[in-house]
Amino acid sequence: MPSLNSVIRRPIYGTGQKVAYTGTAGSVTVPTYTQSVLIWCSTAAMVRVGAVATAADLPLPANTPITIPVGSTDGGPITVSGIQDAAGGNMYVIAMAD
């Protein structure tokens, strides 16, 4: 039986993106109506939603999907960014509606 506390998230079709990252962050933007983003990276990386990633951001192991809520926005584009931990790779991003 599913948990009563679980949230069913729906992908916003057509928003899937892929961006390469190295020692320089790779970034994409998602629609302003996005409520959360599903992110995974092909190599260990640091990720950030809302600004360009730095080495001090959220560490994400390789091939580990994570859903991150999007905080309040000013109506402008929402940046999703990743930067390598030890080796470059690709970040995959799907905008979600909760």
C-alpha positions in Angstrom: 0.0 0.0 0.0 1.4 3.4 -0.9 2.3 5.9 1.8 -0.3 8.5 2.6 2.5 11.0 2.7 3.8 10.4 -0.8 3.5 12.9 -3.5 2.8 11.9 -7.1 4.9 14.1 -9.4 4.0 14.5 -13.0 6.7 15.2 -15.7 6.0 18.2 -17.8 6.5 16.5 -21.2 8.7 18.3 -23.6 10.9 19.8 -20.9 13.6 17.1 -20.8 17.1 18.5 -21.3 20.7 17.3 -21.3 23.7 19.5 -20.7 27.4 18.7 -20.5 29.5 19.9 -17.5 33.2 19.8 -16.7 35.1 22.1 -14.3 32.9 24.7 -15.8 29.2 24.4 -14.8 26.6 23.4 -17.4 23.2 25.0 -17.0 19.7 24.8 -18.5 16.5 26.7 -17.8 13.1 25.2 -17.1 9.6 26.7 -17.4 8.6 29.3 -14.8 5.6 27.1 -13.7 7.9 24.2 -12.7 7.3 23.0 -9.1 10.2 20.5 -8.9 12.9 19.1 -11.1 14.1 15.5 -11.5 17.9 15.5 -12.0 20.5 12.9 -12.6 24.1 13.1 -13.7 26.3 10.6 -15.5 29.3 11.2 -13.2 29.5 12.5 -9.6 28.6 16.2 -9.6 27.5 19.2 -7.6 24.0 20.5 -8.5 22.0 23.6 -7.8 18.5 24.8 -8.7 18.1 28.6 -9.0 21.7 29.6 -9.8 24.9 28.4 -11.4 26.5 25.4 -9.5 29.8 25.7 -7.7 32.0 23.1 -6.0 30.2 23.9 -2.7 26.7 22.9 -3.8 24.7 19.7 -3.3 26.8 16.6 -4.1 25.1 14.0 -6.3 26.6 10.6 -6.9 26.7 9.3 -10.5 23.4 7.9 -11.9 21.4 8.8 -8.8 18.1 10.5 -9.7 16.9 13.1 -7.2 13.8 15.4 -7.1 14.5 18.9 -5.9 11.6 21.3 -5.2 11.8 24.7 -6.8 11.4 27.6 -4.4 9.5 30.8 -5.0 10.6 32.6 -8.1 10.3 36.1 -9.4 8.7 34.9 -12.6 11.9 34.7 -14.5 13.7 31.6 -15.9 14.6 28.9 -13.4 18.3 27.8 -13.8 19.3 24.2 -13.1 23.1 23.7 -13.1 25.7 21.0 -12.5 29.5 21.0 -12.2 31.9 18.0 -12.0 33.2 16.5 -8.8 36.1 14.6 -10.4 35.2 14.1 -14.1 33.0 15.8 -16.6 29.7 14.3 -17.7 26.1 15.0 -18.6 23.3 16.3 -16.5 19.7 15.3 -17.3 16.8 17.5 -16.2 13.0 17.0 -16.3 10.7 19.7 -15.1 7.9 18.3 -12.8 4.5 19.5 -11.7 3.6 18.3 -8.2 
